[in-house]
Amino acid sequence: MSETIDDKVFEQYIESNRQLTMLLMKEIHERLNEHGDLQHAALAVLKILQSEGPISQHEIAVHMCHTDASISKLVAILTEKNYVKTQQDPQNRRRVVVELTTQGQKELKRVQKYLL
């Protein structure tokens, strides 16, 4: 016997999940602003570097579905804060490799405790 969900019930479920997602995103944003100076996207860059290790700016852009230009700006901000360091690839001078610094690891650990 096949069970189906009434369309109205399904739509209510979807709307409830959308509202919950919006509340969670708002809470995450507020906690980041309250306890750190990192934007959500900048935190995502640090998390990617934590899990992947040193990778190129382009690879970060691919992970995040962002443009190379937007990642370049984020990396510049994170470099100023000493959360990441960059180095040109000796084999491909156009490729910039980004690496999480000890300061970046500390900041990521500090901020993560305020997230859900």
PyMOL commands that set and color helices and strands:
alter all, ss='L'
color gray80, all
select helices_A, chain A and resi 7-35+40-52+57-64+68-80+102-112
alter helices_A, ss='H'
color red, helices_A
select strands_A, chain A and resi 55-56+84-88+96-100
alter strands_A, ss='S'
color yellow, strands_A
deselect
rebuild
show_as cartoon
